[in-house]
Amino acid sequence: MRKLVFTQFVSLDGVVENPAWTFPYWNDDIAAFKGEETDNSDAMLLGRITYDGMSQAWPNSDDEGAEYFNSVRKYVVSTTLKNADWNNSVIISDNIVDEIAKLKEQDGKDITVHGSAQLAQTLLENDLIDRIRLLVYPVVIGEGQKLFKDGTTATLKLVESKPIGDGGVVAMIYEPVQE
């Protein structure tokens, strides 16, 4: 059975939207942390907004990670997207929770959810997330989409935490506690 791993950049005040504020902090340690995710994953699950952004950025990129992002199987959760033209993409538009549960039952490596905070809400509410990997940045953004919407509840167990580099970024890995 595959694990579903949600990964996200987040500010101290919980903002995840438009994480360009992470760029000044990028370093080899962050690259290694993110590399662990790609090394352990052979599929991505994305919401439409994240898919749109990534499908515009990665196909013409020669940045580190481009080969992985362009070749890996991508499952896009959307009820409005009609075509997913980025290489190796499949749209999931019906019975979303059931279809994702079926993906988890397949053989393979982890399925990684990059960003896609709205999708993460659905996954968390339906006990589909097995691990949450956060990079918490020492910035307060003040406004924007939050990691979890008001009213979201979950109990998480901290599996690992460590400073990443010397810029104040902290890696935190959690697993949901089934109640």
N, CA, C and O of each residue as an XYZ file, in Angstrom:
716
protein
N       0.848     -1.187      0.000
C       0.000      0.000      0.000
C       0.886      1.241      0.000
O       1.876      1.317      0.728
N       0.518      2.192     -0.817
C       1.283      3.430     -0.931
C       0.898      4.402      0.172
O      -0.201      4.339      0.724
N       1.817      5.294      0.478
C       1.542      6.349      1.448
C       1.280      7.654      0.691
O       1.883      7.916     -0.350
N       0.383      8.451      1.229
C       0.091      9.770      0.680
C       0.790     10.789      1.563
O       0.494     10.894      2.753
N       1.719     11.541      0.979
C       2.547     12.488      1.715
C       2.236     13.895      1.233
O       2.403     14.206      0.054
N       1.782     14.744      2.147
C       1.485     16.141      1.841
C       2.702     16.975      2.217
O       3.198     16.876      3.339
N       3.190     17.799      1.283
C       4.351     18.634      1.546
C       4.024     20.083      1.233
O       3.339     20.388      0.257
N       4.534     20.981      2.095
C       4.133     22.380      1.964
C       5.190     23.308      2.539
O       5.827     22.997      3.545
N       5.369     24.458      1.886
C       6.120     25.580      2.449
C       5.108     26.414      3.227
O       4.012     26.667      2.729
N       5.457     26.848      4.449
C       4.498     27.613      5.254
C       5.233     28.688      6.045
O       6.335     28.465      6.547
N       4.607     29.856      6.148
C       5.161     30.937      6.958
C       4.804     30.710      8.425
O       3.980     29.851      8.737
N       5.412     31.466      9.314
C       5.106     31.318     10.740
C       3.641     31.582     11.055
O       3.098     31.017     12.004
N       2.993     32.445     10.257
C       1.586     32.724     10.504
C       0.656     31.830      9.681
O      -0.536     32.114      9.562
N       1.204     30.748      9.112
C       0.380     29.737      8.462
C       0.055     29.981      7.005
O      -0.730     29.232      6.424
N       0.634     31.008      6.390
C       0.334     31.313      4.991
C       1.109     30.368      4.072
O       2.289     30.096      4.290
N       0.420     29.877      3.043
C       1.033     28.981      2.062
C       0.951     29.534      0.643
O       1.586     29.005     -0.269
N       0.192     30.567      0.461
C      -0.080     31.118     -0.865
C       1.151     31.793     -1.468
O       1.900     32.482     -0.776
N       1.343     31.583     -2.768
C       2.422     32.239     -3.525
C       3.734     32.276     -2.751
O       4.179     33.351     -2.350
N       4.361     31.123     -2.535
C       5.524     31.067     -1.650
C       6.836     31.572     -2.258
O       7.895     30.985     -2.034
N       6.763     32.653     -3.020
C       8.000     33.255     -3.534
C       8.874     33.748     -2.385
O      10.082     33.918     -2.551
N       8.274     33.977     -1.228
C       9.023     34.423     -0.042
C       9.992     33.357      0.455
O      10.801     33.632      1.342
N       9.928     32.143     -0.098
C      10.866     31.080      0.298
C      12.193     31.177     -0.452
O      13.204     30.656      0.017
N      12.202     31.839     -1.613
C      13.382     31.839     -2.488
C      14.674     32.295     -1.816
O      15.710     31.663     -2.024
N      14.659     33.357     -1.025
C      15.930     33.787     -0.422
C      16.539     32.776      0.544
O      17.720     32.874      0.876
N      15.748     31.807      0.996
C      16.207     30.834      1.981
C      16.735     29.541      1.352
O      17.300     28.699      2.049
N      16.551     29.381      0.030
C      16.910     28.117     -0.618
C      18.379     27.807     -0.396
O      19.238     28.676     -0.546
N      18.662     26.562     -0.036
C      20.051     26.140      0.177
C      20.142     24.631     -0.060
O      19.138     23.976     -0.338
N      21.333     24.099      0.052
C      21.540     22.670     -0.209
C      20.766     21.776      0.751
O      20.323     20.694      0.367
N      20.599     22.217      1.997
C      19.863     21.407      2.975
C      18.379     21.324      2.621
O      17.764     20.266      2.754
N      17.809     22.439      2.173
C      16.409     22.427      1.744
C      16.274     21.563      0.497
O      15.320     20.795      0.370
N      17.227     21.686     -0.422
C      17.207     20.860     -1.632
C      17.256     19.379     -1.269
O      16.569     18.570     -1.893
N      18.054     19.014     -0.273
C      18.146     17.617      0.155
C      16.829     17.142      0.769
O      16.396     16.019      0.511
N      16.191     17.991      1.578
C      14.906     17.651      2.194
C      13.862     17.417      1.111
O      13.116     16.439      1.164
N      13.809     18.304      0.136
C      12.855     18.158     -0.963
C      13.229     16.963     -1.835
O      12.351     16.280     -2.364
N      14.534     16.706     -1.986
C      14.988     15.560     -2.763
C      14.549     14.240     -2.164
O      14.273     13.290     -2.897
N      14.480     14.164     -0.831
C      13.972     12.955     -0.165
C      12.554     12.647     -0.651
O      12.195     11.490     -0.872
N      11.763     13.698     -0.811
C      10.381     13.516     -1.252
C      10.326     12.933     -2.658
O       9.573     11.993     -2.915
N      11.117     13.485     -3.561
C      11.079     12.982     -4.938
C      11.691     11.595     -5.033
O      11.221     10.765     -5.811
N      12.737     11.331     -4.249
C      13.355      9.995     -4.272
C      12.385      8.912     -3.808
O      12.450      7.773     -4.270
N      11.491      9.271     -2.895
C      10.564      8.298     -2.313
C       9.189      8.293     -2.977
O       8.277      7.615     -2.505
N       9.036      9.041     -4.065
C       7.733      9.208     -4.700
C       7.796      8.848     -6.181
O       8.761      9.173     -6.873
N       6.748      8.171     -6.655
C       6.649      7.917     -8.086
C       5.332      8.443     -8.661
O       4.939      8.082     -9.771
N       4.659      9.301     -7.891
C       3.425      9.927     -8.365
C       3.160     11.191     -7.562
O       3.539     11.301     -6.396
N       2.498     12.144     -8.214
C       2.065     13.372     -7.535
C       0.556     13.477     -7.633
O      -0.054     13.043     -8.610
N      -0.027     14.054     -6.616
C      -1.441     14.371     -6.592
C      -1.525     15.876     -6.400
O      -0.975     16.419     -5.442
N      -2.216     16.547     -7.314
C      -2.246     18.009     -7.292
C      -3.668     18.522     -7.454
O      -4.493     17.910     -8.134
N      -3.941     19.662     -6.814
C      -5.160     20.395     -7.097
C      -4.968     21.169     -8.390
O      -3.843     21.312     -8.870
N      -6.062     21.670     -8.957
C      -5.993     22.341    -10.247
C      -5.120     23.587    -10.227
O      -4.348     23.801    -11.162
N      -5.214     24.409     -9.202
C      -4.440     25.657     -9.161
C      -2.946     25.352     -9.116
O      -2.165     25.966     -9.843
N      -2.547     24.409     -8.271
C      -1.136     24.028     -8.202
C      -0.697     23.401     -9.519
O       0.394     23.686    -10.010
N      -1.541     22.551    -10.089
C      -1.228     21.936    -11.379
C      -1.000     23.019    -12.441
O      -0.025     22.967    -13.190
N      -1.904     23.994    -12.496
C      -1.755     25.063    -13.493
C      -0.409     25.756    -13.364
O       0.277     25.976    -14.362
N      -0.028     26.103    -12.135
C       1.243     26.790    -11.924
C       2.443     25.927    -12.269
O       3.377     26.385    -12.927
N       2.418     24.678    -11.825
C       3.547     23.793    -12.079
C       3.651     23.422    -13.559
O       4.753     23.287    -14.090
N       2.513     23.257    -14.219
C       2.536     22.866    -15.633
C       3.025     24.002    -16.522
O       3.431     23.769    -17.661
N       2.989     25.217    -16.014
C       3.551     26.352    -16.751
C       5.035     26.531    -16.450
O       5.798     26.963    -17.314
N       5.441     26.201    -15.235
C       6.819     26.455    -14.811
C       7.805     25.353    -15.196
O       8.903     25.651    -15.666
N       7.436     24.091    -15.006
C       8.409     23.006    -15.122
C       8.746     22.544    -16.539
O       9.907     22.213    -16.778
N       7.827     22.499    -17.484
C       8.180     21.937    -18.795
C       9.359     22.627    -19.500
O      10.086     21.976    -20.250
N       9.551     23.893    -19.278
C      10.642     24.620    -19.936
C      11.799     24.912    -18.990
O      12.653     25.749    -19.284
N      11.824     24.229    -17.870
C      12.845     24.486    -16.855
C      13.982     23.475    -16.958
O      13.780     22.312    -17.309
N      15.177     23.954    -16.641
C      16.309     23.039    -16.507
C      16.814     23.065    -15.062
O      17.930     22.630    -14.778
N      15.972     23.585    -14.145
C      16.310     23.634    -12.727
C      16.367     22.219    -12.146
O      15.823     21.266    -12.705
N      17.046     22.124    -11.006
C      17.084     20.860    -10.278
C      15.652     20.392    -10.019
O      14.816     21.171     -9.563
N      15.377     19.157    -10.301
C      14.043     18.613    -10.090
C      13.180     18.591    -11.338
O      12.154     17.912    -11.355
N      13.562     19.309    -12.378
C      12.728     19.388    -13.580
C      12.481     18.020    -14.204
O      11.367     17.729    -14.641
N      13.509     17.183    -14.247
C      13.339     15.856    -14.852
C      12.269     15.062    -14.099
O      11.410     14.428    -14.713
N      12.328     15.101    -12.768
C      11.331     14.390    -11.967
C       9.931     14.951    -12.221
O       9.015     14.201    -12.560
N       9.760     16.255    -12.060
C       8.433     16.858    -12.172
C       7.835     16.672    -13.562
O       6.623     16.505    -13.698
N       8.668     16.700    -14.585
C       8.150     16.544    -15.939
C       7.834     15.103    -16.309
O       7.007     14.868    -17.190
N       8.467     14.134    -15.661
C       8.258     12.741    -16.050
C       7.322     11.962    -15.126
O       6.690     11.000    -15.563
N       7.224     12.360    -13.862
C       6.443     11.589    -12.896
C       4.953     11.596    -13.261
O       4.465     12.544    -13.876
N       4.238     10.535    -12.879
C       2.787     10.471    -13.073
C       2.140     11.540    -12.200
O       2.439     11.651    -11.011
N       1.255     12.322    -12.803
C       0.569     13.394    -12.106
C      -0.939     13.132    -12.130
O      -1.531     12.970    -13.197
N      -1.549     13.093    -10.952
C      -2.993     12.977    -10.836
C      -3.510     14.351    -10.427
O      -3.101     14.894     -9.401
N      -4.409     14.910    -11.229
C      -4.913     16.254    -10.998
C      -6.364     16.161    -10.558
O      -7.206     15.641    -11.290
N      -6.656     16.661     -9.371
C      -8.017     16.656     -8.859
C      -8.687     17.948     -9.282
O      -8.300     19.035     -8.851
N      -9.708     17.818    -10.139
C     -10.410     19.005    -10.624
C     -11.751     18.600    -11.227
O     -11.861     17.601    -11.938
N     -12.761     19.401    -10.922
C     -14.057     19.190    -11.561
C     -14.236     20.152    -12.732
O     -15.249     20.092    -13.429
N     -13.268     21.035    -12.956
C     -13.390     22.016    -14.037
C     -12.361     21.838    -15.150
O     -12.612     22.257    -16.280
N     -11.227     21.237    -14.868
C     -10.168     21.067    -15.870
C     -10.612     20.015    -16.895
O     -11.015     18.910    -16.531
N     -10.531     20.371    -18.160
C     -10.956     19.451    -19.222
C      -9.779     18.731    -19.863
O      -9.921     17.591    -20.306
N      -8.610     19.382    -19.919
C      -7.416     18.786    -20.523
C      -6.237     18.965    -19.587
O      -6.037     20.039    -19.020
N      -5.467     17.918    -19.433
C      -4.230     17.972    -18.643
C      -3.095     17.617    -19.600
O      -2.736     16.450    -19.753
N      -2.541     18.635    -20.236
C      -1.577     18.435    -21.311
C      -0.145     18.223    -20.840
O       0.695     17.783    -21.626
N       0.155     18.521    -19.591
C       1.507     18.329    -19.094
C       1.796     16.828    -19.081
O       0.959     16.037    -18.647
N       2.946     16.450    -19.541
C       3.348     15.062    -19.693
C       2.918     14.188    -18.510
O       3.140     14.532    -17.349
N       2.298     13.049    -18.836
C       1.994     12.006    -17.862
C       0.958     12.432    -16.816
O       1.042     12.024    -15.657
N      -0.021     13.254    -17.224
C      -1.050     13.765    -16.312
C      -2.395     13.098    -16.561
O      -2.776     12.827    -17.699
N      -3.102     12.841    -15.465
C      -4.426     12.227    -15.497
C      -5.337     13.064    -14.609
O      -4.942     13.460    -13.513
N      -6.550     13.333    -15.073
C      -7.509     14.116    -14.295
C      -8.400     13.177    -13.488
O      -8.901     12.178    -14.005
N      -8.589     13.513    -12.213
C      -9.567     12.832    -11.357
C     -10.670     13.851    -11.095
O     -10.438     14.868    -10.441
N     -11.875     13.579    -11.609
C     -12.949     14.565    -11.464
C     -14.193     14.008    -10.769
O     -15.050     14.774    -10.329
N     -14.296     12.701    -10.670
C     -15.466     12.078    -10.045
C     -15.016     11.165     -8.906
O     -13.920     10.604     -8.939
N     -15.865     11.027     -7.914
C     -15.591     10.121     -6.796
C     -14.169     10.308     -6.276
O     -13.420      9.344     -6.120
N     -13.815     11.541     -6.016
C     -12.430     11.912     -5.713
C     -11.861     11.126     -4.536
O     -10.766     10.573     -4.641
N     -12.571     11.067     -3.437
C     -12.073     10.368     -2.251
C     -11.871      8.886     -2.552
O     -10.848      8.314     -2.174
N     -12.825      8.265     -3.222
C     -12.708      6.839     -3.569
C     -11.549      6.596     -4.531
O     -10.811      5.622     -4.376
N     -11.385      7.459     -5.510
C     -10.315      7.290     -6.499
C      -8.939      7.433     -5.848
O      -8.012      6.697     -6.184
N      -8.810      8.368     -4.931
C      -7.528      8.539     -4.242
C      -7.257      7.348     -3.327
O      -6.122      6.883     -3.230
N      -8.285      6.861     -2.665
C      -8.114      5.659     -1.829
C      -7.651      4.480     -2.684
O      -6.821      3.688     -2.239
N      -8.172      4.353     -3.902
C      -7.749      3.286     -4.813
C      -6.285      3.462     -5.228
O      -5.544      2.484     -5.329
N      -5.876      4.703     -5.466
C      -4.469      4.962     -5.814
C      -3.555      4.498     -4.691
O      -2.498      3.918     -4.939
N      -3.966      4.755     -3.456
C      -3.149      4.365     -2.299
C      -3.031      2.843     -2.181
O      -2.044      2.345     -1.638
N      -4.003      2.110     -2.674
C      -3.993      0.654     -2.593
C      -3.052      0.020     -3.617
O      -2.704     -1.155     -3.493
N      -2.639      0.785     -4.623
C      -1.750      0.250     -5.658
C      -0.344      0.033     -5.106
O       0.035      0.594     -4.078
N       0.411     -0.791     -5.814
C       1.819     -0.954     -5.498
C       2.571      0.283     -5.993
O       2.180      0.909     -6.979
N       3.643      0.619     -5.302
C       4.469      1.733     -5.735
C       5.025      2.495     -4.562
O       4.835      2.129     -3.402
N       5.716      3.563     -4.893
C       6.286      4.452     -3.879
C       5.212      5.415     -3.393
O       4.034      5.272     -3.719
N       5.643      6.405     -2.602
C       4.722      7.414     -2.079
C       4.053      8.190     -3.204
O       4.584      8.311     -4.308
N       2.879      8.708     -2.893
C       2.197      9.694     -3.729
C       2.348     11.011     -2.979
O       1.909     11.130     -1.835
N       2.961     11.990     -3.615
C       3.246     13.251     -2.942
C       2.297     14.341     -3.407
O       2.082     14.529     -4.604
N       1.733     15.055     -2.443
C       0.872     16.200     -2.717
C       1.698     17.447     -2.457
O       2.014     17.759     -1.308
N       2.051     18.164     -3.524
C       2.813     19.400     -3.403
C       1.823     20.561     -3.346
O       0.968     20.700     -4.220
N       1.944     21.391     -2.312
C       1.034     22.532     -2.220
C      -0.399     22.050     -2.146
O      -0.728     21.161     -1.360
N      -1.253     22.644     -2.974
C      -2.644     22.180     -3.093
C      -3.351     22.167     -1.748
O      -3.923     21.150     -1.355
N      -3.316     23.290     -1.039
C      -3.878     23.374      0.313
C      -5.364     23.024      0.358
O      -5.818     22.384      1.306
N      -6.119     23.434     -0.650
C      -7.550     23.108     -0.651
C      -7.757     21.603     -0.771
O      -8.610     21.037     -0.087
N      -6.987     20.958     -1.631
C      -7.055     19.506     -1.762
C      -6.643     18.837     -0.453
O      -7.244     17.844     -0.045
N      -5.626     19.376      0.199
C      -5.154     18.810      1.463
C      -6.269     18.786      2.509
O      -6.342     17.862      3.319
N      -7.136     19.803      2.491
C      -8.275     19.826      3.422
C      -9.138     18.581      3.233
O      -9.486     17.895      4.194
N      -9.474     18.305      1.978
C     -10.308     17.137      1.666
C      -9.609     15.849      2.076
O     -10.227     14.954      2.653
N      -8.324     15.761      1.776
C      -7.558     14.561      2.115
C      -7.504     14.347      3.623
O      -7.683     13.227      4.102
N      -7.258     15.423      4.374
C      -7.175     15.329      5.829
C      -8.538     14.959      6.430
O      -8.621     14.114      7.321
N      -9.586     15.588      5.941
C     -10.934     15.317      6.442
C     -11.359     13.869      6.205
O     -12.191     13.332      6.936
N     -10.779     13.235      5.171
C     -11.150     11.864      4.824
C     -10.082     10.843      5.199
O     -10.071      9.725      4.685
N      -9.178     11.240      6.105
C      -8.137     10.343      6.636
C      -7.301      9.686      5.538
O      -6.968      8.504      5.628
N      -6.966     10.456      4.506
C      -6.171      9.924      3.409
C      -4.695     10.310      3.492
O      -3.873      9.724      2.787
N      -4.343     11.271      4.326
C      -2.953     11.699      4.455
C      -2.236     10.810      5.466
O      -2.713     10.607      6.582
N      -1.080     10.284      5.058
C      -0.279      9.447      5.942
C       0.857     10.215      6.601
O       1.317      9.846      7.681
N       1.310     11.284      5.948
C       2.445     12.048      6.476
C       2.344     13.476      5.972
O       1.927     13.718      4.839
N       2.730     14.425      6.826
C       2.769     15.845      6.469
C       4.200     16.323      6.657
O       4.768     16.207      7.742
N       4.777     16.863      5.588
C       6.149     17.374      5.618
C       6.081     18.885      5.397
O       5.687     19.353      4.328
N       6.470     19.630      6.416
C       6.419     21.087      6.338
C       7.818     21.680      6.392
O       8.686     21.198      7.120
N       8.020     22.723      5.618
C       9.175     23.594      5.795
C       8.605     24.916      6.281
O       7.922     25.619      5.536
N       8.888     25.246      7.525
C       8.349     26.452      8.161
C       9.406     27.544      8.076
O      10.535     27.374      8.535
N       9.020     28.667      7.481
C       9.942     29.777      7.214
C       9.774     30.888      8.243
O       8.660     31.148      8.696
N      10.877     31.551      8.617
C      10.836     32.567      9.664
C      10.351     33.916      9.139
O      11.025     34.937      9.276
N       9.164     33.894      8.534
C       8.561     35.120      8.022
C       7.091     35.149      8.423
O       6.451     34.105      8.557
N       6.571     36.342      8.611
C       5.150     36.540      8.863
C       4.621     37.303      7.656
O       5.038     38.432      7.399
N       3.712     36.694      6.923
C       3.209     37.254      5.670
C       2.050     38.215      5.928
O       1.910     39.220      5.230
N       1.224     37.914      6.920
C       0.153     38.829      7.291
C      -1.190     38.533      6.653
O      -2.229     38.781      7.264
N      -1.189     38.008      5.438
C      -2.450     37.669      4.785
C      -2.184     36.678      3.663
O      -1.066     36.555      3.163
N      -3.233     35.985      3.289
C      -3.125     34.988      2.228
C      -3.740     33.676      2.669
O      -4.173     33.527      3.812
N      -3.772     32.727      1.747
C      -4.359     31.425      2.040
C      -3.562     30.733      3.131
O      -2.335     30.654      3.071
N      -4.264     30.243      4.108
C      -3.647     29.547      5.241
C      -3.521     28.055      4.947
O      -4.220     27.509      4.093
N      -2.623     27.420      5.668
C      -2.411     25.984      5.517
C      -3.696     25.219      5.792
O      -4.065     24.331      5.024
N      -4.379     25.555      6.875
C      -5.640     24.910      7.208
C      -6.708     25.969      7.383
O      -6.485     26.981      8.048
N      -7.872     25.737      6.785
C      -8.970     26.695      6.902
C      -9.557     26.651      8.307
O      -9.400     25.664      9.027
N     -10.227     27.719      8.684
C     -10.890     27.771      9.984
C     -11.833     26.580     10.132
O     -12.564     26.232      9.205
N     -11.806     25.974     11.288
C     -12.674     24.849     11.578
C     -12.033     23.488     11.346
O     -12.580     22.468     11.763
N     -10.875     23.461     10.682
C     -10.184     22.189     10.455
C      -9.624     21.681     11.775
O      -9.007     22.432     12.530
N      -9.842     20.412     12.042
C      -9.280     19.811     13.250
C      -8.528     18.538     12.871
O      -8.914     17.819     11.950
N      -7.469     18.282     13.587
C      -6.683     17.057     13.405
C      -5.737     16.937     14.588
O      -5.317     17.941     15.163
N      -5.414     15.736     14.937
C      -4.384     15.484     15.938
C      -3.212     14.866     15.196
O      -3.358     13.872     14.485
N      -2.044     15.476     15.376
C      -0.851     15.040     14.656
C       0.240     14.657     15.642
O       0.348     15.224     16.729
N       1.041     13.688     15.240
C       2.192     13.271     16.033
C       3.449     13.758     15.315
O       3.641     13.485     14.130
N       4.299     14.476     16.040
C       5.556     14.940     15.474
C       6.499     13.754     15.342
O       6.813     13.090     16.330
N       6.951     13.489     14.118
C       7.864     12.383     13.842
C       9.302     12.878     13.819
O      10.217     12.181     14.255
N       9.489     14.080     13.308
C      10.840     14.639     13.196
C      10.754     16.149     13.067
O       9.831     16.683     12.452
N      11.725     16.828     13.655
C      11.878     18.273     13.438
C      13.363     18.596     13.490
O      14.117     18.034     14.284
N      13.759     19.515     12.622
C      15.164     19.907     12.608
C      15.323     21.220     11.865
O      14.603     21.490     10.904
N      16.277     22.042     12.316
C      16.589     23.255     11.560
C      17.215     22.851     10.222
O      17.956     21.871     10.139
N      16.910     23.610      9.203
C      17.451     23.359      7.867
C      18.344     24.539      7.495
O      17.854     25.641      7.247
N      19.630     24.308      7.457
C      20.560     25.399      7.159
C      20.644     26.358      8.331
O      20.279     26.015      9.455
N      21.127     27.562      8.061
C      21.291     28.543      9.142
C      20.385     29.761      8.965
O      20.614     30.800      9.584
N      19.359     29.638      8.124
C      18.471     30.772      7.866
C      17.211     30.792      8.698
O      16.365     31.667      8.511
N      17.060     29.843      9.618
C      15.886     29.839     10.474
C      14.734     28.983      9.979
O      13.675     28.964     10.607
N      14.911     28.275      8.872
C      13.871     27.380      8.363
C      13.899     26.088      9.182
O      14.966     25.574      9.516
N      12.707     25.575      9.498
C      12.599     24.352     10.280
C      11.782     23.333      9.497
O      10.688     23.629      9.016
N      12.333     22.129      9.377
C      11.609     21.015      8.771
C      10.838     20.306      9.870
O      11.383     20.012     10.933
N       9.571     20.035      9.608
C       8.721     19.338     10.568
C       7.959     18.250      9.827
O       7.342     18.502      8.792
N       8.009     17.051     10.363
C       7.310     15.925      9.754
C       6.314     15.378     10.777
O       6.674     15.062     11.911
N       5.057     15.273     10.350
C       3.983     14.821     11.225
C       3.265     13.638     10.597
O       3.284     13.456      9.379
N       2.633     12.841     11.442
C       1.723     11.807     11.011
C       0.407     12.004     11.750
O       0.405     12.250     12.956
N      -0.712     11.898     11.037
C      -2.001     12.011     11.708
C      -2.215     10.880     12.711
O      -1.824      9.736     12.478
N      -2.833     11.221     13.813
C      -3.200     10.234     14.831
C      -4.652      9.882     14.580
O      -5.525     10.749     14.626
N      -4.912      8.606     14.313
C      -6.286      8.173     14.071
C      -7.019      8.060     15.395
O      -6.599      7.330     16.292
N      -8.097      8.775     15.503
C      -8.864      8.787     16.770
C     -10.070      7.906     16.693
O     -10.821      7.801     17.663
